[in-house]
Amino acid sequence: MFNFALVQPGKFDLRCASVGFKTYRQSGLVMETGLIKTDAIQLEIAEITETIEVTGSASLLKTENTTVG
């Protein structure tokens, strides 16, 4: 539970993030003076992705004859 006691009245966007979880976003939250607002936020487990990049170069093939190089 979080308490934002010194927030001015107005419209806000809420973003919650933690490593290993999908980011939670909620737009258009209206805060008013003296308002107590409670919401249950449940972070979903994020997908784990891994990228492997392989780089290299092939030997050039001479097209005039059958030699490589």
C-alpha positions as CSV (number, residue, x, y, z in Angstrom):
1,M,0.0,0.0,0.0
2,F,1.3,3.5,-0.9
3,N,0.2,6.8,0.6
4,F,0.7,10.0,-1.4
5,A,-0.3,12.6,1.1
6,L,1.2,15.6,-0.6
7,V,-0.2,15.1,-4.1
8,Q,-2.0,18.1,-5.5
9,P,-5.6,17.5,-6.8
10,G,-5.6,16.6,-10.5
11,K,-5.3,13.8,-13.1
12,F,-2.4,11.4,-12.9
13,D,-0.8,8.4,-14.7
14,L,0.4,5.5,-12.5
15,R,3.3,3.3,-13.5
16,C,4.7,0.4,-11.4
17,A,7.7,-1.6,-12.5
18,S,10.0,-4.2,-11.0
19,V,12.7,-6.4,-12.5
20,G,11.3,-9.7,-13.9
21,F,7.7,-8.3,-14.1
22,K,5.6,-6.6,-16.8
23,T,5.2,-2.9,-16.2
24,Y,1.8,-1.9,-14.9
25,R,0.2,1.3,-16.2
26,Q,-3.0,3.1,-15.4
27,S,-3.9,6.4,-17.0
28,G,-6.4,9.1,-15.9
29,L,-6.4,8.6,-12.1
30,V,-8.3,11.5,-10.6
31,M,-7.1,12.6,-7.2
32,E,-9.1,15.1,-5.1
33,T,-8.5,16.7,-1.8
34,G,-9.2,14.4,1.1
35,L,-9.8,11.4,-1.2
36,I,-8.7,8.0,0.0
37,K,-8.2,5.7,-3.0
38,T,-7.3,2.0,-2.8
39,D,-6.5,-0.3,-5.7
40,A,-5.0,-3.7,-5.8
41,I,-2.2,-3.8,-8.3
42,Q,-0.9,-7.2,-9.4
43,L,2.3,-7.4,-11.5
44,E,2.4,-10.1,-14.1
45,I,5.6,-12.2,-14.6
46,A,7.4,-11.0,-17.7
47,E,8.6,-13.2,-20.5
48,I,12.3,-13.9,-20.5
49,T,13.9,-13.3,-23.9
50,E,17.5,-13.7,-24.9
51,T,19.1,-12.5,-28.1
52,I,22.2,-14.1,-29.5
53,E,24.0,-12.4,-32.4
54,V,26.5,-14.2,-34.5
55,T,28.7,-12.3,-36.8
56,G,31.3,-13.4,-39.2
57,S,32.4,-13.2,-42.8
58,A,32.8,-15.8,-45.5
59,S,35.8,-16.1,-47.6
60,L,35.4,-14.5,-51.0
61,L,34.9,-16.8,-53.9
62,K,36.7,-15.8,-57.1
63,T,34.3,-16.3,-59.9
64,E,36.9,-16.4,-62.6
65,N,38.4,-19.7,-61.4
66,T,37.9,-22.3,-58.6
67,T,40.2,-20.8,-56.0
68,V,39.1,-19.2,-52.7
69,G,40.6,-16.0,-51.3
